[in-house]
Amino acid sequence: MTLLIIAALIWLGIHIGIAGTRLRDVLVARIGEGPFRGLFALLSILSIVFLVWSWGAVDTTPLWYAPVWLHWVLAALMLVAFVMFVASVSQRNPTMVSGEAAMARPPRGILRITRHPMLWSFALWAAVHVVGNGDSAAIVFFGTFLVTALAGMPSIDAKLARRDPETWQALAAMTSIVPFAAIAQGRNRFVPGEIGWLVVLIGVVAWAVMLHLHEWLFGVAPVAM
């Protein structure tokens, strides 16, 4: 477990301690945006390989067992995560890597719901697996990605605000981190047609395929079929 915790701290150090912080700005000023992104990608790959390997080698302790009905609830939440992920990559998103150019455009589609749809899809995925697995190793492994996704949202916001304060303020006024918060506050409106039926269909199909193949790929059936 110690090795897994070390691997988790390395991952968190890279993604919370560097990405989106002023340390990132300092490093970019010294070596350039391109080299920084290349170095960051390399460190991310190495750290996730270490994290996955550590998770596979750890002796875990069961802490709780999710009932059958809860597994179906978690599967439904994964459907939401799949649709949000597909929606996040189907349009230009200012909070994605190299997406800053889209910051000046009026938010449409999934961005009306949340300006961080991809990170929310990762957060849902991680939370579902923490609850569904219910063991110490899963808490550390999937919890690491949950913390990364949740902490990444304000971190990305801060980075964009530093780069272009005026444009950022306009975007932030019409969007929210929390899904549907801007809509509930009257700062935006829900337009499901902008998301598109094809996005939803792809998300549903991907979810169904993963549900069917999950046991074969990972050795665990997400729901009792």
SENUPA-993871 format. One line per 4 residues: number of its first residue (from 1); their letters; for each residue x, y, z of N, C-alpha, C. Coordinates in steps of 0.05 Angstrom, whole numbers, always signed. Atoms other than C-alpha are relative to their C-alpha. Layout:
NUM	a	X/Y/Z/X/Y/Z/X/Y/Z ~ ...
END
This chain:
1	mtll	+17/-24/+0/+0/+0/+0/+17/+25/+0 ~ -18/-23/-1/+58/+47/+14/+9/+9/-28 ~ -8/-7/+27/+82/+43/-58/-23/+13/-16 ~ +23/-12/+14/+12/+58/-84/-5/+28/+9
5	iiaa	+3/-28/-11/+7/+119/-38/+21/+18/-12 ~ -21/-16/+11/+74/+143/-63/-6/+7/-29 ~ +7/-4/+28/+52/+134/-135/-22/+20/-3 ~ +22/-18/+0/-12/+171/-120/+9/+29/+5
9	liwl	-10/-26/-8/+25/+229/-88/+17/+12/-23 ~ -15/-10/+24/+72/+234/-149/-19/+10/-21 ~ +20/-8/+20/+12/+237/-196/-13/+27/+9 ~ +13/-24/-9/-22/+290/-153/+19/+24/+0
13	gihi	-20/-22/+0/+42/+330/-146/+4/+12/-28 ~ -3/-9/+28/+49/+333/-222/-24/+16/-9 ~ +25/-12/+12/-24/+350/-237/-12/+22/+17 ~ +11/-22/-17/-42/+394/-177/+22/+20/+7
17	giag	-22/-17/-8/+26/+421/-157/+13/+16/-23 ~ -12/-14/+23/+47/+441/-228/-21/+11/-19 ~ +19/-9/+20/-11/+443/-278/-19/+21/+11 ~ +19/-21/-8/-52/+506/-274/+10/+19/+21
21	trlr	-11/-17/-22/-7/+538/-221/+19/+21/-11 ~ -20/-20/+9/+41/+597/-224/+27/-13/-5 ~ -25/+14/+6/+98/+546/-223/+0/-8/-30 ~ +2/+6/+29/+72/+524/-292/+7/+25/-16
25	dvlv	-6/-25/+15/+76/+597/-315/+30/+5/+0 ~ -29/-5/-2/+148/+602/-291/+15/-19/-18 ~ -14/+20/+17/+168/+537/-326/-4/+6/-29 ~ +5/-7/+28/+134/+558/-391/+16/+24/-8
29	arig	-17/-23/+6/+170/+625/-388/+29/-7/-5 ~ -28/+8/+2/+236/+589/-382/+5/-18/-24 ~ -6/+20/+21/+230/+531/-431/-19/+2/-24 ~ +19/-2/+22/+170/+550/-475/-24/-18/+4
33	egpf	+25/+15/-3/+99/+524/-481/+2/-28/-11 ~ -3/+26/+12/+115/+467/-529/+17/-19/+16 ~ -16/+18/-16/+173/+437/-490/-13/-7/+27 ~ +13/+6/-26/+133/+444/-425/-21/-21/-4
37	rglf	+21/+20/+5/+74/+406/-454/+11/-27/-6 ~ -13/+26/+6/+120/+352/-480/+11/-13/+26 ~ -11/+10/-26/+155/+345/-412/-23/-8/+18 ~ +23/+7/-18/+88/+346/-375/-13/-26/-9
41	alls	+12/+24/+10/+60/+292/-421/+17/-24/+7 ~ -18/+22/-7/+122/+248/-409/-3/-7/+29 ~ +3/+4/-29/+117/+257/-334/-27/-13/+7 ~ +26/+11/-5/+43/+241/-336/-1/-29/-8
45	ilsi	+0/+28/+8/+54/+177/-375/+15/-17/+19 ~ -16/+15/-19/+109/+154/-329/-14/-4/+27 ~ +13/+1/-26/+70/+170/-267/-25/-18/+0 ~ +24/+17/+1/+6/+136/-290/+7/-30/-3
49	vflv	-10/+28/+2/+45/+73/-310/+8/-10/+28 ~ -8/+7/-27/+75/+73/-240/-24/-4/+18 ~ +25/+2/-16/+6/+84/-209/-15/-25/-6 ~ +15/+24/+8/-27/+28/-248/+15/-25/+9
53	wswg	-16/+23/-9/+30/-20/-234/-2/-4/+30 ~ +2/+1/-29/+28/-3/-160/-27/-11/+9 ~ +27/+9/-6/-47/-14/-158/-3/-30/-4 ~ +2/+29/+7/-40/-83/-191/+16/-17/+19
57	avdt	-17/+16/-17/+14/-104/-142/-7/+1/+30 ~ +5/-4/-28/-18/-81/-77/-19/-21/+12 ~ +19/+17/-16/-52/-124/-24/-21/+19/+11 ~ +22/-18/-8/-120/-91/-13/-17/-12/+22
61	tplw	+17/+9/-22/-169/-94/+44/-29/+9/-6 ~ +29/-7/+5/-245/-97/+32/-10/+16/+24 ~ +11/-17/-20/-280/-42/+70/-31/+0/+1 ~ +29/+3/+2/-352/-49/+46/-7/-15/-25
65	yapv	+10/+14/+24/-394/-87/-5/-25/+14/-9 ~ +23/-15/+11/-441/-48/-50/-23/-20/-6 ~ +22/+18/+7/-511/-81/-55/-6/+1/-30 ~ +5/+3/+29/-537/-103/-123/-13/+25/-11
69	wlhw	+15/-23/+11/-585/-44/-130/+19/+24/-4 ~ -19/-23/+2/-527/+5/-118/+17/-3/-25 ~ -15/+4/+25/-488/-27/-175/-15/+10/-24 ~ +16/-11/+22/-545/-9/-222/+0/+30/+0
73	vlaa	-1/-29/-2/-545/+62/-196/+27/+10/-11 ~ -27/-8/+9/-470/+66/-208/+3/-3/-30 ~ -1/+4/+29/-478/+38/-278/-15/+23/-14 ~ +15/-22/+11/-530/+92/-292/+17/+26/+0
77	lmlv	-17/-23/-2/-481/+145/-268/+23/-1/-21 ~ -20/+4/+21/-429/+116/-315/-10/+7/-28 ~ +12/-8/+25/-477/+127/-372/+1/+30/-3 ~ -3/-29/+0/-479/+201/-354/+29/+8/-6
81	afvm	-28/-6/+5/-403/+201/-352/+8/-4/-29 ~ -6/+5/+28/-398/+170/-421/-11/+22/-18 ~ +12/-20/+16/-446/+220/-451/+14/+27/+3 ~ -15/-24/-5/-410/+278/-418/+27/+0/-14
85	fvas	-27/+1/+13/-343/+254/-444/-3/+4/-30 ~ +4/-3/+29/-368/+247/-515/-7/+28/-7 ~ +8/-28/+5/-401/+315/-512/+23/+19/+3 ~ -23/-18/-5/-337/+346/-485/+20/+0/-23
89	vsqr	-19/+1/+22/-296/+323/-545/-13/+5/-27 ~ +14/-5/+25/-349/+338/-597/-1/+29/-8 ~ -1/-28/+6/-339/+413/-594/+25/+13/+13 ~ -23/-15/-12/-284/+464/-580/-7/+8/+28
93	nptm	+5/-5/-29/-278/+472/-505/+24/+16/+11 ~ -22/-17/-10/-238/+529/-473/+15/-12/+23 ~ -13/+12/-24/-221/+486/-412/+16/-25/-7 ~ -16/+22/+8/-189/+431/-453/+29/+9/-7
97	vsge	-27/-6/+8/-115/+427/-472/-1/+14/-28 ~ -1/-15/+25/-102/+479/-527/-27/+10/-9 ~ +26/-10/+7/-174/+501/-524/-5/+29/+6 ~ +4/-27/-9/-162/+572/-501/-12/+18/-22
101	aama	+10/-16/+22/-179/+599/-570/-31/+1/+0 ~ +30/+1/+0/-252/+579/-558/-12/+16/+23 ~ +10/-13/-24/-257/+621/-495/-18/+24/-7 ~ +15/-24/+8/-285/+682/-532/-27/-7/-13
105	rppr	+24/+7/+13/-341/+642/-564/-22/-4/+21 ~ +22/+5/-19/-410/+640/-531/-3/-30/+6 ~ +2/+29/-7/-418/+574/-493/-25/-13/-11 ~ +22/+15/+13/-461/+523/-529/+1/-29/+9
109	gilr	+1/+29/-6/-482/+451/-519/+6/-7/+29 ~ -7/+10/-27/-451/+416/-459/+12/+22/+17 ~ -12/-21/-15/-415/+480/-439/-21/+18/+14 ~ +21/-14/-14/-482/+511/-420/-5/-14/+27
113	itrh	+5/+15/-25/-487/+456/-367/+23/+3/+19 ~ -25/-4/-15/-415/+459/-343/+23/+6/-19 ~ -23/-6/+17/-351/+488/-370/+22/-21/+2 ~ -20/+21/-4/-313/+426/-347/-13/-28/-5
117	pmlw	+14/+25/+4/-352/+368/-379/+19/-25/+1 ~ -18/+22/+0/-291/+324/-389/+10/-7/+28 ~ -9/+6/-27/-266/+331/-318/-22/-11/+17 ~ +23/+11/-14/-336/+317/-292/-4/-30/-8
121	sfal	+2/+28/+8/-337/+253/-333/+21/-17/+14 ~ -21/+14/-14/-271/+232/-302/-7/-2/+30 ~ +7/+0/-29/-296/+251/-232/-22/-20/+5 ~ +21/+19/-3/-359/+210/-241/+11/-29/-2
125	waav	-13/+26/+4/-318/+151/-267/+15/-9/+25 ~ -16/+7/-24/-271/+154/-207/-18/-5/+24 ~ +18/+3/-24/-327/+163/-155/-15/-26/-2 ~ +15/+25/+4/-367/+105/-184/+18/-24/+8
129	hvvg	-17/+23/-5/-307/+59/-179/+10/-1/+29 ~ -6/+0/-29/-289/+81/-108/-23/-14/+15 ~ +23/+11/-14/-360/+65/-85/-5/-29/-7 ~ +6/+27/+9/-368/+3/-127/+20/-21/+9
133	ngds	-20/+20/-9/-302/-30/-107/+1/-3/+30 ~ +1/+2/-29/-303/-12/-34/+23/-12/+15 ~ -23/+10/-14/-232/-31/-17/+21/+22/+2 ~ -20/-21/-6/-171/+7/+8/+16/+8/-25
137	aaiv	-16/-7/+24/-132/+3/-58/-17/+17/-19 ~ +17/-16/+18/-191/+29/-98/-4/+28/+10 ~ +3/-27/-11/-199/+88/-51/+25/+17/-8 ~ -25/-15/+7/-126/+108/-63/+2/+4/-30
141	ffgt	-4/-1/+29/-124/+91/-138/-21/+18/-13 ~ +21/-16/+14/-191/+118/-162/-4/+27/+15 ~ +2/-26/-14/-192/+171/-107/+20/+20/-10 ~ -20/-18/+11/-129/+199/-137/-10/+15/-24
145	flvt	+11/-13/+24/-164/+212/-203/-24/+18/+7 ~ +22/-17/-8/-225/+239/-167/+10/+27/+10 ~ -12/-25/-11/-183/+290/-129/+12/+17/-23 ~ -12/-14/+23/-146/+307/-194/-21/+15/-16
149	alag	+21/-12/+16/-210/+320/-232/-13/+23/+14 ~ +14/-21/-15/-244/+361/-178/+19/+24/+5 ~ -19/-22/-4/-181/+402/-162/+8/+13/-26 ~ -8/-11/+26/-167/+411/-236/-19/+21/-10
153	mpsi	+19/-19/+10/-230/+451/-248/+7/+29/+8 ~ -8/-27/-8/-213/+513/-206/+28/+7/-9 ~ -28/-5/+9/-140/+505/-226/+1/+9/-29 ~ +1/-9/+28/-156/+510/-300/-13/+27/-2
157	dakl	+13/-26/+0/-203/+568/-286/+20/+22/+7 ~ -20/-20/-9/-147/+605/-250/+21/+5/-22 ~ -19/-4/+22/-99/+593/-308/-12/+17/-23 ~ +12/-16/+22/-148/+620/-360/-5/+28/+9
161	arrd	+4/-28/-10/-164/+680/-316/+25/+16/-1 ~ -26/-15/+1/-90/+698/-313/+7/+7/-28 ~ -8/-5/+28/-82/+692/-388/-16/+22/-13 ~ +18/-19/+13/-142/+734/-409/-23/+7/+18
165	petw	+20/-6/-21/-180/+765/-351/-27/+9/-11 ~ +26/-11/+10/-233/+802/-391/-17/-22/-14 ~ +14/+21/+15/-251/+744/-437/-9/-22/+20 ~ +7/+20/-20/-250/+697/-378/-24/+8/+17
169	qala	+23/-10/-15/-298/+740/-338/-26/-3/-15 ~ +24/+3/+17/-347/+739/-396/-9/-29/-1 ~ +7/+29/+1/-344/+663/-401/-10/-9/+27 ~ +7/+8/-27/-348/+653/-325/-28/+10/+7
173	amts	+26/-11/-6/-410/+697/-323/-23/-16/-12 ~ +20/+16/+14/-447/+650/-370/+1/-30/+6 ~ -4/+29/-5/-421/+583/-345/+5/-6/+29 ~ -5/+7/-28/-408/+545/-281/+16/-26/+1
177	ivpf	-13/+25/-5/-365/+490/-253/-20/-21/+6 ~ +20/+19/-8/-423/+455/-219/-21/-3/-23 ~ +19/+4/+21/-469/+424/-272/-27/+12/+6 ~ +26/-13/+0/-533/+464/-285/-1/+24/+20
181	aaia	+1/-22/-19/-514/+517/-233/-5/+27/-15 ~ +4/-25/+15/-510/+574/-285/-29/+1/-11 ~ +28/+1/+10/-577/+551/-314/-19/+5/+22 ~ +18/-4/-23/-610/+548/-246/+1/+29/+10
185	qgrn	-3/-28/-9/-584/+618/-231/-9/+20/-21 ~ +9/-17/+21/-612/+645/-296/+22/+13/-17 ~ -23/-11/+15/-543/+660/-326/+3/-14/-27 ~ -1/+14/+25/-554/+610/-382/-26/-16/-3
189	rfvp	+24/+17/+4/-607/+562/-410/+8/-26/-12 ~ -5/+27/+9/-611/+489/-426/-11/-3/-29 ~ +8/+4/+28/-612/+475/-501/+10/-28/-8 ~ -10/+28/+6/-608/+398/-510/+6/-4/-29
193	geig	-5/+4/+29/-611/+405/-586/+28/+7/-8 ~ -28/-8/+6/-542/+437/-585/+19/-23/+6 ~ -17/+23/-6/-513/+374/-554/-1/-20/-23 ~ +4/+17/+23/-543/+331/-609/-6/-29/+7
197	wlvv	+7/+28/-5/-574/+263/-612/+23/-19/-6 ~ -22/+18/+7/-512/+233/-644/+20/-2/+23 ~ -18/+0/-23/-469/+252/-584/-11/-19/+21 ~ +13/+17/-20/-519/+219/-538/+1/-29/-8
201	ligv	+0/+28/+10/-524/+157/-582/+28/-12/+2 ~ -27/+10/-2/-448/+149/-585/+7/-6/+29 ~ -5/+5/-29/-444/+156/-509/-15/-25/+10 ~ +15/+24/-9/-499/+104/-498/+12/-26/-11
205	vawa	-12/+24/+12/-467/+55/-546/+26/-7/+13 ~ -26/+5/-13/-398/+63/-515/-5/-11/+28 ~ +7/+9/-27/-429/+54/-446/-9/-29/-1 ~ +11/+27/+2/-466/-9/-468/+23/-20/-7
209	vmlh	-23/+18/+8/-403/-39/-500/+18/-4/+24 ~ -17/+3/-24/-362/-25/-437/-13/-17/+21 ~ +15/+16/-20/-416/-54/-393/+1/-30/-7 ~ -1/+28/+9/-415/-118/-435/+28/-11/+2
213	lhew	-28/+10/+2/-339/-123/-440/+16/+4/+26 ~ -15/-7/-24/-320/-99/-370/+12/-24/+14 ~ -10/+24/-14/-314/-168/-339/+23/-13/-16 ~ -21/+12/+17/-273/-194/-398/+26/+17/+1
217	lfgv	-23/-18/+0/-227/-133/-396/+14/+2/+27 ~ -11/-6/-27/-219/-123/-321/-5/-21/+21 ~ +4/+22/-19/-243/-187/-289/-22/+4/+20 ~ +22/-7/-19/-302/-154/-253/-24/+8/-16
221	apva	+25/-8/+13/-374/-151/-275/-12/+23/+15 ~ +10/-23/-14/-402/-82/-260/-28/-4/+11 ~ +27/+7/-10/-473/-109/-252/-6/-29/-4 ~ +8/+28/+3/-505/-177/-244/-19/-3/-23
225	m	+17/+2/+24/-533/-195/-312/-16/-26/+2
END
